[in-house]
Amino acid sequence: MPENKIIQTLSNKFASVIFSFKPEPFHVYITIPVYPEGLLNTEYIMATIHQTVQTIVVCHDSFLSRIRKHL
């Protein structure tokens, strides 16, 4: 599975802010479309939505999983 450098960098930054003694102000705004343009029942749209959910929540190397590992 390829490494997601964006997720890796963000989760590392979150960890450094959480564990610093004098945390600096840090804000992240992640904008993801509800679903890609097109019909929801097409294979490529469902695959795109699946990959988005995997990247953020489900996968063992997801954004939330990485943050949990730091905690």
KAVEN-V775655 format. One record per backbone hydrogen bond with DSSP energy under -0.5 kcal/mol. NH is the residue of the N-H (numbers start at 1). CO is the residue of the C=O. If there is no record, write none. Layout:
# KAVEN-V775655
NH&CO + NH&CO
This chain:
# KAVEN-V775655
5&3 + 8&4 + 9&5 + 10&6 + 11&7 + 12&8 + 13&9 + 14&10 + 15&11 + 16&12 + 17&13 + 18&14 + 19&15 + 20&16 + 30&28 + 31&29 + 32&30 + 42&39 + 46&42 + 47&43 + 48&44 + 49&45 + 50&46 + 51&47 + 52&48 + 53&49 + 54&50 + 55&51 + 56&52 + 57&53 + 58&53 + 59&54 + 62&59 + 63&55 + 64&56 + 66&62 + 67&63 + 68&64 + 69&65 + 70&66 + 71&67
